[in-house]
Amino acid sequence: FDTLYGNGSNLTGLNTDLVSDTSPQLGGDLSSNGNNITLADNDQLRLGNATGGDIVIKHTTSDNDGHIENHTGDLFISTKGAADDVIIQAVDDILLQPQGGEDGIKVIGDGAVELYTNNVKSVETGAVHTFIYGASNGNEAGLKIRNTNANAGSRAELRLEAQNNASFASIFCDHVNTNLRLGYNSTGTTVAI
């Protein structure tokens, strides 16, 4: 056959309009050559199933949120080989929600960490305490482990609280008397043990 020379400007029948080409295909890997791939609002990057998209990455104007959606099987976020940690960073809160958007784990920006069981708060951390709830909401009885400032010093305390903190019993190490004490109710009455 004859060797072709030139830049191909005289070839005919070629579709060079990629916008109108409804089924463009690559013969190899696509390289961005150091440039960005930009999608407009409501456009989607679909991986897997071409029609439904097994994984969809998008930004929507309806809720002004970014989405990574997995439509089949499980979604794994992992590190491999020489990689290290998985770090999730937020400007405010981090929420993990199991089925139906129920509460699971809340990491509150500049606040508590809350753990939920079947959409009911079970554990809450604070700056100087950890509260283990005994029933259905934050006003119910439970167990509080905390560090308090009492008698011009600090003390470690294990407190059993009744509903709405109406009464309590606590065991603590008294900073002033340097002994183990039992306290009860809001009067602060204590007995050395």
Order of alpha helices (4+ residues) and beta strands (2+ residues): beta-beta-beta-beta-beta-beta-beta-beta-beta-beta-beta-beta-beta
